[in-house]
Amino acid sequence: MYGIIGDPVAHSLSPTIQNAAFSKVGLDAVYVPFHVNKRNLKRAVEGLVSIGVRGFNVTTPHKVKIIRYLNRLDRNAAEIQSVNTIINRQGVLEGYNTDGAGALRAISPERLINATILMFGAGGAARAIAHAYAPRAKSLLIVNRTLGRARQLERSVRRRFKNKTKKTQSISLANEKLSQYVRNADIIINASSMGMNNQNELPVKRDWFHDSQVVFDIVYKPVETKLLRTARDSGATIVDGLEMLLNQGCCSFELWTGLTAPKAAMRRVMTQRWAESHARS
């Protein structure tokens, strides 16, 4: 048995994706959602261990607080202090974060090499993506509403990679030169919650984008956010949040099983399920 804990969790596409993967490779396994609120997190973890769950994903709001109940963290999870994948090795819980790895798989590697990257956000997902992208990029600019959080992330990246990331910087979302920074970026990433459910949209305009850019939004509610629509209309290549969700799932599956994830089958069932739920709504 595998699963996912969160609050809320009923909306998650992860059970659909992972169960399709288990079926495709012929594993006798099942993946189920567990609704766990903050008060019951410790007891939930103890319960999952006691019934022998082999591994589970962690989603909002537990990605940070779960760490206190784990036995080991891989280096990446320890550095960014956020966990979304756990392996249970006979009662020893190991924590990993596949946000960064999933984001890396969402964009072709050749586009990342020596790229100028601008990223909105400085939260958990942004930390993971920054640490994954920074050593591969020419530069990384972190943009956040709260400048202090952006600077914390900048310092974290610089500390970890030292001379590998000479051009990691941070600015406020209100910076008067934001439009210029967006125009000059090769890759623009929204790693914040802005645009989720069409709320608190990013303050960007169509003429800030151009056709040589890649614009990646980790939000998948809606799949095509205002940011992506605006970028697409300007000719930019767009990558939606479902792509990151899929690749995160592939990374988790491979950590748990040691097998190559059947990505095509997982993508097919994810797309179908999303289309069905969108049609009902």
C-alpha positions as a Markdown table, in Angstrom:
| # | Residue | x | y | z |
|---|---|---|---|---|
| 1 | Met | 0.0 | 0.0 | 0.0 |
| 2 | Tyr | 1.0 | 3.6 | -0.8 |
| 3 | Gly | -0.8 | 6.8 | -0.4 |
| 4 | Ile | -1.0 | 10.6 | 0.0 |
| 5 | Ile | -1.7 | 12.7 | 3.1 |
| 6 | Gly | -3.0 | 16.3 | 3.0 |
| 7 | Asp | -5.8 | 18.6 | 3.9 |
| 8 | Pro | -7.7 | 18.8 | 1.6 |
| 9 | Val | -6.8 | 15.7 | -0.4 |
| 10 | Ala | -10.0 | 14.4 | -2.1 |
| 11 | His | -9.2 | 16.5 | -5.2 |
| 12 | Ser | -5.7 | 14.9 | -5.8 |
| 13 | Leu | -5.0 | 13.3 | -9.1 |
| 14 | Ser | -2.1 | 11.3 | -7.6 |
| 15 | Pro | -4.2 | 8.2 | -6.8 |
| 16 | Thr | -5.3 | 8.0 | -10.4 |
| 17 | Ile | -1.7 | 8.5 | -11.7 |
| 18 | Gln | 0.0 | 6.1 | -9.3 |
| 19 | Asn | -2.6 | 3.3 | -9.6 |
| 20 | Ala | -2.3 | 3.5 | -13.4 |
| 21 | Ala | 1.5 | 3.1 | -13.0 |
| 22 | Phe | 1.2 | 0.1 | -10.7 |
| 23 | Ser | -1.2 | -1.6 | -13.1 |
| 24 | Lys | 0.9 | -0.9 | -16.1 |
| 25 | Val | 4.0 | -2.5 | -14.6 |
| 26 | Gly | 2.2 | -5.4 | -13.0 |
| 27 | Leu | 2.8 | -4.5 | -9.3 |
| 28 | Asp | 0.4 | -5.8 | -6.7 |
| 29 | Ala | 0.0 | -2.4 | -5.1 |
| 30 | Val | -2.6 | 0.3 | -4.4 |
| 31 | Tyr | -2.4 | 4.0 | -3.7 |
| 32 | Val | -5.0 | 5.7 | -1.6 |
| 33 | Pro | -5.7 | 9.2 | -0.3 |
| 34 | Phe | -5.7 | 9.9 | 3.5 |
| 35 | His | -7.3 | 13.1 | 4.7 |
| 36 | Val | -5.1 | 14.2 | 7.6 |
| 37 | Asn | -5.5 | 17.6 | 9.4 |
| 38 | Lys | -2.8 | 19.3 | 11.3 |
| 39 | Arg | -3.9 | 18.1 | 14.7 |
| 40 | Asn | -3.6 | 14.5 | 13.7 |
| 41 | Leu | -0.4 | 14.5 | 11.7 |
| 42 | Lys | 1.7 | 12.7 | 14.2 |
| 43 | Arg | -0.9 | 10.0 | 14.8 |
| 44 | Ala | -1.5 | 9.6 | 11.1 |
| 45 | Val | 2.2 | 9.0 | 10.5 |
| 46 | Glu | 2.4 | 6.4 | 13.3 |
| 47 | Gly | -0.7 | 4.7 | 11.9 |
| 48 | Leu | 0.7 | 4.5 | 8.4 |
| 49 | Val | 3.9 | 3.0 | 9.7 |
| 50 | Ser | 2.0 | 0.5 | 11.9 |
| 51 | Ile | -0.1 | -0.8 | 9.0 |
| 52 | Gly | 3.0 | -1.2 | 6.8 |
| 53 | Val | 2.4 | 1.5 | 4.2 |
| 54 | Arg | 5.5 | 1.3 | 2.0 |
| 55 | Gly | 5.6 | 4.9 | 1.0 |
| 56 | Phe | 3.4 | 8.0 | 0.7 |
| 57 | Asn | 3.3 | 11.5 | -0.7 |
| 58 | Val | 2.8 | 14.6 | 1.4 |
| 59 | Thr | 0.9 | 17.6 | 0.2 |
| 60 | Thr | -0.4 | 20.9 | 1.7 |
| 61 | Pro | -0.2 | 21.8 | 4.5 |
| 62 | His | 2.2 | 19.1 | 5.9 |
| 63 | Lys | 5.4 | 19.4 | 3.7 |
| 64 | Val | 7.4 | 21.1 | 6.4 |
| 65 | Lys | 5.9 | 19.8 | 9.7 |
| 66 | Ile | 6.2 | 16.2 | 8.5 |
| 67 | Ile | 10.0 | 16.5 | 8.9 |
| 68 | Arg | 9.9 | 16.3 | 12.7 |
| 69 | Tyr | 8.4 | 12.7 | 12.4 |
| 70 | Leu | 11.0 | 11.4 | 9.9 |
| 71 | Asn | 14.2 | 9.5 | 10.6 |
| 72 | Arg | 16.3 | 10.6 | 7.7 |
| 73 | Leu | 16.2 | 13.3 | 5.0 |
| 74 | Asp | 18.1 | 13.3 | 1.7 |
| 75 | Arg | 20.4 | 16.2 | 1.2 |
| 76 | Asn | 18.0 | 18.1 | -1.1 |
| 77 | Ala | 15.0 | 17.8 | 1.3 |
| 78 | Ala | 17.2 | 18.8 | 4.2 |
| 79 | Glu | 18.5 | 21.9 | 2.4 |
| 80 | Ile | 15.0 | 23.2 | 1.3 |
| 81 | Gln | 13.3 | 21.9 | 4.5 |
| 82 | Ser | 10.3 | 20.5 | 2.5 |
| 83 | Val | 9.3 | 16.9 | 2.0 |
| 84 | Asn | 6.7 | 15.5 | -0.4 |
| 85 | Thr | 7.8 | 11.8 | -0.8 |
| 86 | Ile | 8.4 | 9.3 | 2.0 |
| 87 | Ile | 9.8 | 5.8 | 1.9 |
| 88 | Asn | 9.1 | 3.4 | 4.8 |
| 89 | Arg | 12.0 | 1.1 | 5.2 |
| 90 | Gln | 10.7 | -1.3 | 7.9 |
| 91 | Gly | 9.8 | 1.5 | 10.2 |
| 92 | Val | 12.6 | 3.9 | 9.2 |
| 93 | Leu | 11.1 | 6.9 | 7.4 |
| 94 | Glu | 13.2 | 8.6 | 4.8 |
| 95 | Gly | 12.1 | 12.0 | 3.4 |
| 96 | Tyr | 12.6 | 13.3 | -0.2 |
| 97 | Asn | 11.4 | 16.2 | -2.3 |
| 98 | Thr | 10.5 | 15.5 | -5.9 |
| 99 | Asp | 9.3 | 19.1 | -6.7 |
| 100 | Gly | 12.6 | 20.1 | -8.1 |
| 101 | Ala | 13.2 | 16.9 | -10.0 |
| 102 | Gly | 9.7 | 17.1 | -11.4 |
| 103 | Ala | 10.2 | 20.6 | -12.5 |
| 104 | Leu | 13.5 | 19.6 | -14.2 |
| 105 | Arg | 11.8 | 16.9 | -16.2 |
| 106 | Ala | 9.0 | 19.4 | -17.3 |
| 107 | Ile | 11.5 | 21.4 | -19.4 |
| 108 | Ser | 13.9 | 20.0 | -21.9 |
| 109 | Pro | 17.5 | 19.9 | -20.4 |
| 110 | Glu | 19.0 | 21.8 | -23.4 |
| 111 | Arg | 16.7 | 24.8 | -22.7 |
| 112 | Leu | 18.0 | 25.1 | -19.1 |
| 113 | Ile | 21.7 | 25.1 | -19.9 |
| 114 | Asn | 23.1 | 28.7 | -19.5 |
| 115 | Ala | 19.5 | 30.0 | -19.4 |
| 116 | Thr | 18.5 | 33.3 | -17.8 |
| 117 | Ile | 15.7 | 32.3 | -15.4 |
| 118 | Leu | 13.1 | 34.5 | -13.7 |
| 119 | Met | 11.0 | 32.8 | -11.0 |
| 120 | Phe | 8.0 | 34.1 | -9.2 |
| 121 | Gly | 7.7 | 32.8 | -5.6 |
| 122 | Ala | 9.8 | 31.9 | -2.6 |
| 123 | Gly | 7.7 | 29.2 | -0.8 |
| 124 | Gly | 8.3 | 25.5 | -0.6 |
| 125 | Ala | 7.9 | 24.6 | -4.3 |
| 126 | Ala | 9.9 | 27.7 | -5.3 |
| 127 | Arg | 12.8 | 26.6 | -3.0 |
| 128 | Ala | 12.8 | 23.1 | -4.6 |
| 129 | Ile | 12.8 | 24.5 | -8.1 |
| 130 | Ala | 15.4 | 27.2 | -7.4 |
| 131 | His | 17.8 | 24.5 | -6.0 |
| 132 | Ala | 17.2 | 22.3 | -9.0 |
| 133 | Tyr | 17.6 | 24.9 | -11.7 |
| 134 | Ala | 20.2 | 27.3 | -10.3 |
| 135 | Pro | 23.4 | 25.1 | -10.9 |
| 136 | Arg | 22.3 | 24.6 | -14.5 |
| 137 | Ala | 21.3 | 28.2 | -15.4 |
| 138 | Lys | 23.3 | 31.2 | -16.3 |
| 139 | Ser | 21.4 | 33.3 | -13.8 |
| 140 | Leu | 18.4 | 33.1 | -11.5 |
| 141 | Leu | 16.3 | 36.0 | -10.5 |
| 142 | Ile | 13.8 | 35.3 | -7.6 |
| 143 | Val | 10.7 | 37.6 | -7.6 |
| 144 | Asn | 8.4 | 37.6 | -4.6 |
| 145 | Arg | 5.9 | 39.9 | -2.9 |
| 146 | Thr | 7.8 | 39.7 | 0.4 |
| 147 | Leu | 11.4 | 40.7 | -0.5 |
| 148 | Gly | 12.7 | 39.2 | 2.8 |
| 149 | Arg | 11.6 | 35.7 | 1.8 |
| 150 | Ala | 13.1 | 36.1 | -1.7 |
| 151 | Arg | 16.4 | 37.1 | -0.1 |
| 152 | Gln | 16.4 | 34.1 | 2.2 |
| 153 | Leu | 16.0 | 31.8 | -0.8 |
| 154 | Glu | 18.8 | 33.7 | -2.6 |
| 155 | Arg | 21.1 | 33.1 | 0.3 |
| 156 | Ser | 20.2 | 29.4 | 0.5 |
| 157 | Val | 21.0 | 28.9 | -3.1 |
| 158 | Arg | 24.3 | 30.8 | -2.9 |
| 159 | Arg | 25.3 | 28.9 | 0.2 |
| 160 | Arg | 24.6 | 25.5 | -1.3 |
| 161 | Phe | 26.2 | 26.0 | -4.7 |
| 162 | Lys | 28.8 | 28.7 | -3.9 |
| 163 | Asn | 30.7 | 29.6 | -7.1 |
| 164 | Lys | 28.3 | 27.6 | -9.4 |
| 165 | Thr | 25.6 | 30.3 | -9.1 |
| 166 | Lys | 27.4 | 33.6 | -9.3 |
| 167 | Lys | 24.3 | 35.4 | -10.6 |
| 168 | Thr | 21.5 | 34.5 | -8.2 |
| 169 | Gln | 19.5 | 37.6 | -7.2 |
| 170 | Ser | 16.2 | 38.6 | -5.7 |
| 171 | Ile | 13.8 | 41.5 | -6.1 |
| 172 | Ser | 10.3 | 42.5 | -5.0 |
| 173 | Leu | 7.2 | 41.9 | -7.1 |
| 174 | Ala | 6.7 | 45.6 | -7.0 |
| 175 | Asn | 10.1 | 46.4 | -8.6 |
| 176 | Glu | 9.8 | 49.1 | -11.2 |
| 177 | Lys | 12.0 | 47.2 | -13.6 |
| 178 | Leu | 10.0 | 43.9 | -13.5 |
| 179 | Ser | 8.9 | 44.2 | -17.1 |
| 180 | Gln | 12.5 | 44.6 | -18.3 |
| 181 | Tyr | 13.5 | 41.5 | -16.3 |
| 182 | Val | 10.7 | 39.4 | -17.7 |
| 183 | Arg | 11.6 | 40.5 | -21.3 |
| 184 | Asn | 15.2 | 39.6 | -20.8 |
| 185 | Ala | 14.5 | 36.1 | -19.3 |
| 186 | Asp | 14.8 | 32.9 | -21.3 |
| 187 | Ile | 12.6 | 31.0 | -18.9 |
| 188 | Ile | 9.9 | 32.4 | -16.7 |
| 189 | Ile | 8.5 | 30.2 | -13.9 |
| 190 | Asn | 5.5 | 30.8 | -11.7 |
| 191 | Ala | 6.3 | 28.8 | -8.6 |
| 192 | Ser | 3.9 | 30.7 | -6.4 |
| 193 | Ser | 0.1 | 30.2 | -5.9 |
| 194 | Met | -0.7 | 33.4 | -7.8 |
| 195 | Gly | -3.2 | 32.6 | -10.5 |
| 196 | Met | -4.7 | 29.6 | -8.7 |
| 197 | Asn | -8.4 | 29.4 | -9.2 |
| 198 | Asn | -8.0 | 32.6 | -11.3 |
| 199 | Gln | -7.2 | 34.6 | -8.1 |
| 200 | Asn | -4.4 | 37.0 | -7.4 |
| 201 | Glu | -3.1 | 37.0 | -10.9 |
| 202 | Leu | 0.5 | 37.9 | -11.6 |
| 203 | Pro | 0.9 | 41.5 | -12.8 |
| 204 | Val | 2.3 | 40.7 | -16.2 |
| 205 | Lys | 1.4 | 42.0 | -19.7 |
| 206 | Arg | 1.4 | 40.5 | -23.1 |
| 207 | Asp | 4.2 | 42.6 | -24.6 |
| 208 | Trp | 6.5 | 41.4 | -21.8 |
| 209 | Phe | 6.8 | 38.0 | -23.6 |
| 210 | His | 8.2 | 36.9 | -26.9 |
| 211 | Asp | 8.5 | 33.7 | -29.0 |
| 212 | Ser | 11.9 | 32.6 | -27.8 |
| 213 | Gln | 10.9 | 32.2 | -24.2 |
| 214 | Val | 9.6 | 29.2 | -22.2 |
| 215 | Val | 6.9 | 30.1 | -19.6 |
| 216 | Phe | 6.2 | 27.5 | -17.0 |
| 217 | Asp | 3.4 | 27.7 | -14.4 |
| 218 | Ile | 3.2 | 25.1 | -11.6 |
| 219 | Val | -0.5 | 26.0 | -10.9 |
| 220 | Tyr | -2.9 | 23.5 | -12.5 |
| 221 | Lys | -6.2 | 25.0 | -11.4 |
| 222 | Pro | -6.9 | 26.1 | -14.0 |
| 223 | Val | -4.5 | 24.2 | -16.3 |
| 224 | Glu | -4.2 | 27.3 | -18.5 |
| 225 | Thr | -3.7 | 30.2 | -16.2 |
| 226 | Lys | -3.9 | 33.8 | -17.3 |
| 227 | Leu | -0.1 | 33.9 | -17.3 |
| 228 | Leu | 0.1 | 31.0 | -19.7 |
| 229 | Arg | -2.6 | 32.4 | -22.0 |
| 230 | Thr | -0.8 | 35.7 | -22.1 |
| 231 | Ala | 2.5 | 34.1 | -22.9 |
| 232 | Arg | 1.0 | 31.8 | -25.5 |
| 233 | Asp | -0.6 | 34.7 | -27.3 |
| 234 | Ser | 2.8 | 36.3 | -27.5 |
| 235 | Gly | 4.3 | 33.1 | -29.1 |
| 236 | Ala | 6.1 | 31.8 | -26.1 |
| 237 | Thr | 6.4 | 28.0 | -25.4 |
| 238 | Ile | 4.2 | 27.2 | -22.4 |
| 239 | Val | 4.4 | 24.4 | -19.9 |
| 240 | Asp | 1.4 | 23.8 | -17.5 |
| 241 | Gly | 1.2 | 22.6 | -14.0 |
| 242 | Leu | -0.1 | 19.1 | -14.9 |
| 243 | Glu | 3.3 | 18.5 | -16.5 |
| 244 | Met | 5.0 | 19.1 | -13.2 |
| 245 | Leu | 2.4 | 17.0 | -11.3 |
| 246 | Leu | 3.0 | 14.1 | -13.7 |
| 247 | Asn | 6.8 | 14.3 | -13.4 |
| 248 | Gln | 6.7 | 14.6 | -9.6 |
| 249 | Gly | 4.6 | 11.4 | -9.6 |
| 250 | Cys | 7.1 | 9.6 | -11.9 |
| 251 | Cys | 9.9 | 10.5 | -9.5 |
| 252 | Ser | 8.0 | 9.3 | -6.5 |
| 253 | Phe | 7.1 | 6.0 | -8.2 |
| 254 | Glu | 10.8 | 5.4 | -9.1 |
| 255 | Leu | 11.9 | 6.1 | -5.5 |
| 256 | Trp | 9.4 | 3.7 | -4.1 |
| 257 | Thr | 9.8 | 0.8 | -6.6 |
| 258 | Gly | 13.2 | 1.2 | -8.3 |
| 259 | Leu | 11.5 | 0.8 | -11.6 |
| 260 | Thr | 11.2 | 3.3 | -14.5 |
| 261 | Ala | 7.9 | 5.0 | -14.3 |
| 262 | Pro | 5.4 | 4.2 | -17.2 |
| 263 | Lys | 5.1 | 7.9 | -18.0 |
| 264 | Ala | 2.9 | 7.6 | -21.1 |
| 265 | Ala | 0.3 | 5.5 | -19.3 |
| 266 | Met | 0.4 | 7.9 | -16.3 |
| 267 | Arg | 0.0 | 10.9 | -18.6 |
| 268 | Arg | -2.9 | 9.3 | -20.5 |
| 269 | Val | -5.0 | 8.5 | -17.4 |
| 270 | Met | -4.1 | 11.9 | -15.8 |
| 271 | Thr | -5.3 | 13.8 | -18.9 |
| 272 | Gln | -8.5 | 11.7 | -19.1 |
| 273 | Arg | -9.4 | 12.2 | -15.5 |
| 274 | Trp | -8.7 | 15.9 | -15.6 |
| 275 | Ala | -10.9 | 16.3 | -18.7 |
| 276 | Glu | -13.7 | 14.4 | -17.0 |
| 277 | Ser | -13.6 | 16.4 | -13.9 |
| 278 | His | -13.4 | 19.7 | -15.8 |
| 279 | Ala | -16.4 | 18.7 | -17.9 |
| 280 | Arg | -18.4 | 18.0 | -14.8 |
| 281 | Ser | -17.5 | 21.3 | -13.3 |
